[in-house]
């Protein structure tokens, strides 16, 4: 669970609700027709802009990126890679067949090693899968940005509809104020959907795509070097570039551990 997303949503909604409650009643900010104009209109525009299969894949990827926190950090992956390299050096690549690996991408690469694929085939297959995943995430981010663009526009459309309805029935001046308030609610709904949901999810997808590109590149380099029978100490030196400067002591510790063995 990505606590940051949940915390951001809770704080954002709490701030808006508290601001409403300080000066008025929450119920006057609820308008079902206006909400439907924004949500249905935005969804319709999204379907016009993008193929329907991409839209539903984007919703799935966006939800996963927003609420699920992947545990495959570079430090953990390097530790796994060095352990696999030591086992492969001692018992051969077939010794890796029974090793439990949680990361599916890493597991698939090691299985290709066990199956006897050469380094070029492994790198090509894994790189292609990585690029396709990144492309899918990029499309998802583009779709959520499209939602972020459309929601405020349909909020304004809803406001214009409300204003037309208000101006067409001005016999009673006392109804002008409440009618104007209702007309403006769709603008609020559009702004909230865009700036509290759609655009933040698009940014998070981009951020996690960059992280996934790095971790998968690390995994590809690890698998190829393990397939080649690389010395764990050399592998540690090759992989430490994926770590921040303040964590690169891990590689040195692994080198010492491997040397001691």
Beta strands, then each sheet from edge to edge (+ up, - down):
end
